[in-house]
Amino acid sequence: MEKARVSIIIPTKNEGKYIGPTIEQFRYLIEPYNLEIVISDANSTDDTPDIVRRYQAEWGEHRIKLVQAQGKQNIAIGRNLGAAASNGDILFHSDADVRIPNPEPFFKKILAAFEKPGVVAATAPIWVYPQEASLPDKIYHVLMNLVIRLSFTFGVYLAKGECQFVRRSDFERIGGYNEKIVAGEDCNLFFRLHKIGKIAYLYRLKVYHSPRRFRQYGYIRVSLIYFREGLSLLFLRKSYVEEWKPIR
């Protein structure tokens, strides 16, 4: 079997509402860009696995893979299980609700970044679905993306799990995501990766995600949670929460 150029790794837990359109957006890129999609499912009780299997039947199991692990797992474990089942040179860790506007030029620019010497990972700004974006959504994400971009300048390397591209060899070199971290595994990954190479922040690109967590918790609460988890990882080297509850 031909080795994939890019493996798109998506952890799921009852994502039947989102996973179909998320997979569908790659339909016309699968062959030209030699992609594979790995769905790492955490015991979904909805129709998520059935939707993935329908795509497997249409596109082939070499293009769509379904990993179903038993037992309780956090998102870091799910992402690592997906990576272990993949075979691409570049791993694209993302989420079930992520959409990419103009995916073809997006992938061209991402892959071009990895041709530069020393680049081990890449990411891009994250925004709310345009059709759902309110003024508070836009203001918050402007500030969030600014903080992330500045973190690269100051050597902190914050990053969001919605869009993390990593060279497989470097991902394996550092042992993947830290499975002891319940929340903040994404930032921790990039912080460890920057010690062995360069991380590209492609500020002219973008991905969209659902505002569902912000709608349920509100921006102030979400910000306080992120801040608390950041301090806990910085000073205690562990997550504050014992479980990161999914929002469906």
C-alpha positions as CSV (number, residue, x, y, z in Angstrom):
1,M,0.0,0.0,0.0
2,E,1.3,3.4,-0.9
3,K,2.3,5.6,2.0
4,A,0.1,8.6,2.5
5,R,1.7,12.0,2.3
6,V,-0.6,13.5,4.9
7,S,-2.6,11.7,7.6
8,I,-5.6,13.6,9.0
9,I,-6.2,12.5,12.5
10,I,-9.5,13.3,14.2
11,P,-10.6,12.1,17.6
12,T,-14.3,11.6,18.1
13,K,-16.9,11.0,20.8
14,N,-20.5,11.2,19.6
15,E,-19.7,13.6,16.8
16,G,-22.4,12.4,14.4
17,K,-23.6,16.0,13.8
18,Y,-20.2,17.1,12.5
19,I,-18.1,14.2,11.3
20,G,-19.8,13.7,7.9
21,P,-19.3,17.3,6.6
22,T,-15.8,17.3,8.1
23,I,-14.8,14.2,6.1
24,E,-16.6,15.4,3.0
25,Q,-14.6,18.5,2.7
26,F,-11.6,16.4,1.7
27,R,-13.3,14.4,-1.0
28,Y,-11.5,16.1,-4.0
29,L,-8.2,16.3,-2.2
30,I,-7.8,12.6,-1.2
31,E,-6.2,11.4,-4.4
32,P,-4.3,14.6,-5.6
33,Y,-2.7,15.1,-2.2
34,N,-2.5,11.5,-1.2
35,L,-4.4,11.9,2.0
36,E,-5.7,9.4,4.5
37,I,-8.2,10.2,7.2
38,V,-8.0,8.4,10.6
39,I,-11.0,8.7,12.9
40,S,-10.0,7.7,16.4
41,D,-13.3,7.0,18.2
42,A,-13.8,6.9,21.9
43,N,-16.8,4.6,22.3
44,S,-19.3,6.8,20.5
45,T,-22.9,5.8,21.2
46,D,-24.4,7.8,18.3
47,D,-24.1,7.2,14.6
48,T,-20.4,8.5,14.3
49,P,-18.9,5.0,13.5
50,D,-21.7,4.3,11.0
51,I,-21.0,7.5,9.1
52,V,-17.3,6.8,9.0
53,R,-18.0,3.2,7.7
54,R,-20.1,4.6,4.9
55,Y,-17.2,6.7,3.8
56,Q,-14.9,3.7,4.1
57,A,-17.2,1.7,1.8
58,E,-17.1,4.5,-0.8
59,W,-13.5,5.7,-0.6
60,G,-11.8,2.5,0.6
61,E,-10.3,1.5,4.0
62,H,-6.9,2.7,2.9
63,R,-8.2,6.2,2.7
64,I,-10.6,6.2,5.7
65,K,-9.6,4.3,8.8
66,L,-11.7,3.9,12.0
67,V,-9.9,3.2,15.2
68,Q,-12.1,2.2,18.1
69,A,-10.3,1.8,21.4
70,Q,-12.1,0.3,24.4
71,G,-12.1,1.9,27.9
72,K,-11.9,5.5,29.1
73,Q,-9.5,7.8,27.3
74,N,-8.7,11.4,27.1
75,I,-8.1,13.4,23.9
76,A,-4.3,12.9,24.1
77,I,-4.8,9.2,24.1
78,G,-7.2,9.4,21.2
79,R,-4.9,11.5,19.1
80,N,-2.0,9.1,19.8
81,L,-4.0,6.1,18.9
82,G,-5.0,7.8,15.6
83,A,-1.4,8.6,14.9
84,A,-0.3,5.0,15.6
85,A,-2.8,3.7,13.0
86,S,-1.7,6.2,10.3
87,N,1.1,6.0,7.8
88,G,1.5,9.6,6.5
89,D,4.8,11.6,6.6
90,I,2.9,14.6,7.9
91,L,0.3,14.3,10.7
92,F,-2.6,16.7,10.7
93,H,-4.2,16.6,14.1
94,S,-7.6,18.3,14.0
95,D,-11.1,18.1,15.5
96,A,-14.4,16.7,14.3
97,D,-16.0,20.2,13.8
98,V,-13.1,21.8,11.9
99,R,-13.7,23.2,8.4
100,I,-11.1,24.5,6.1
101,P,-12.0,27.3,3.6
102,N,-10.3,26.7,0.2
103,P,-8.6,23.5,1.3
104,E,-6.5,23.0,-1.8
105,P,-4.4,26.2,-1.5
106,F,-4.4,25.6,2.3
107,F,-2.7,22.2,1.9
108,K,-0.3,23.6,-0.7
109,K,1.0,26.3,1.7
110,I,1.2,24.0,4.6
111,L,3.2,21.4,2.7
112,A,5.4,24.2,1.3
113,A,6.2,25.2,4.9
114,F,7.6,21.7,5.6
115,E,10.0,22.0,2.7
116,K,11.9,24.7,4.6
117,P,14.9,23.5,6.6
118,G,14.3,22.6,10.2
119,V,10.5,22.9,10.3
120,V,8.9,20.2,12.5
121,A,5.4,21.6,12.9
122,A,2.9,24.2,11.6
123,T,-0.4,25.8,12.6
124,A,-2.8,28.5,11.5
125,P,-5.3,30.9,13.1
126,I,-8.7,29.5,14.2
127,W,-12.1,31.3,13.7
128,V,-15.7,30.5,14.4
129,Y,-17.9,29.3,11.5
130,P,-18.7,32.5,9.5
131,Q,-22.5,31.7,9.4
132,E,-22.5,31.5,13.2
133,A,-20.0,34.2,14.2
134,S,-21.4,36.9,16.4
135,L,-19.5,40.1,17.3
136,P,-18.2,38.6,20.6
137,D,-17.0,35.5,18.7
138,K,-15.0,37.7,16.3
139,I,-13.5,39.9,19.1
140,Y,-12.5,36.9,21.2
141,H,-10.9,35.1,18.3
142,V,-9.0,38.1,17.2
143,L,-7.5,38.3,20.7
144,M,-7.0,34.6,20.9
145,N,-5.1,34.4,17.6
146,L,-3.1,37.5,18.6
147,V,-2.0,35.8,21.8
148,I,-1.1,32.6,20.0
149,R,1.0,34.5,17.5
150,L,2.7,36.5,20.2
151,S,3.5,33.3,22.1
152,F,5.7,32.2,19.2
153,T,7.6,35.4,19.5
154,F,8.2,34.8,23.3
155,G,9.0,31.1,23.0
156,V,5.9,29.8,24.7
157,Y,4.3,28.2,21.5
158,L,0.7,28.1,22.4
159,A,-1.4,26.1,19.9
160,K,-4.9,24.7,19.5
161,G,-5.7,21.1,18.7
162,E,-8.0,22.1,15.9
163,C,-5.0,22.7,13.6
164,Q,-1.6,21.0,14.4
165,F,0.5,19.7,11.6
166,V,3.6,17.7,12.7
167,R,6.3,15.8,10.9
168,R,5.7,12.2,11.8
169,S,9.4,11.5,12.6
170,D,9.5,14.4,15.0
171,F,6.2,13.5,16.6
172,E,7.5,10.0,17.3
173,R,10.8,11.4,18.4
174,I,9.2,13.3,21.4
175,G,6.7,10.5,22.1
176,G,3.6,12.2,20.8
177,Y,1.0,13.8,23.0
178,N,1.5,13.6,26.8
179,E,-1.3,11.2,27.8
180,K,-1.2,12.3,31.4
181,I,-2.4,15.8,30.3
182,V,-6.2,16.0,30.2
183,A,-6.4,19.6,28.9
184,G,-3.6,21.5,27.2
185,E,-2.1,18.6,25.5
186,D,-2.0,20.6,22.3
187,C,0.1,23.5,23.8
188,N,2.4,21.0,25.5
189,L,3.1,19.2,22.2
190,F,4.2,22.3,20.4
191,F,6.3,23.5,23.4
192,R,8.2,20.2,23.3
193,L,8.5,20.2,19.5
194,H,10.1,23.7,19.4
195,K,13.0,22.3,21.3
196,I,14.0,20.1,18.4
197,G,13.1,22.4,15.4
198,K,11.1,25.3,14.0
199,I,7.4,25.7,14.2
200,A,5.7,27.7,11.4
201,Y,2.7,30.0,12.2
202,L,0.9,30.6,8.9
203,Y,-1.1,33.6,9.9
204,R,-2.5,34.2,6.4
205,L,-4.3,30.8,6.5
206,K,-7.3,29.9,8.7
207,V,-9.6,27.1,9.8
208,Y,-13.1,27.4,11.3
209,H,-14.6,25.6,14.3
210,S,-17.9,25.4,16.0
211,P,-18.6,27.9,18.8
212,R,-20.5,25.2,20.8
213,R,-18.2,25.4,23.9
214,F,-18.4,29.2,24.0
215,R,-22.2,29.1,23.6
216,Q,-22.5,26.7,26.6
217,Y,-19.9,28.2,29.0
218,G,-19.5,31.8,27.8
219,Y,-16.2,33.5,26.9
220,I,-15.3,34.6,30.4
221,R,-15.7,31.1,31.8
222,V,-13.8,29.5,28.9
223,S,-11.0,32.0,29.2
224,L,-10.7,31.4,33.0
225,I,-10.6,27.6,32.4
226,Y,-7.8,28.0,29.8
227,F,-5.9,30.3,32.1
228,R,-6.2,27.9,35.0
229,E,-5.1,25.0,33.0
230,G,-2.1,26.9,31.6
231,L,-1.0,27.8,35.1
232,S,-1.4,24.3,36.3
233,L,0.7,22.9,33.4
234,L,3.3,25.6,33.9
235,F,3.8,25.3,37.7
236,L,2.5,21.8,38.6
237,R,3.3,20.0,35.3
238,K,-0.2,18.5,35.2
239,S,-3.8,19.3,34.3
240,Y,-6.0,20.8,36.9
241,V,-9.1,19.0,35.7
242,E,-9.4,15.2,35.8
243,E,-11.8,15.1,32.8
244,W,-12.3,17.5,29.8
245,K,-16.0,17.2,29.3
246,P,-17.1,17.2,25.6
247,I,-19.8,19.7,24.5
248,R,-22.4,18.2,22.1
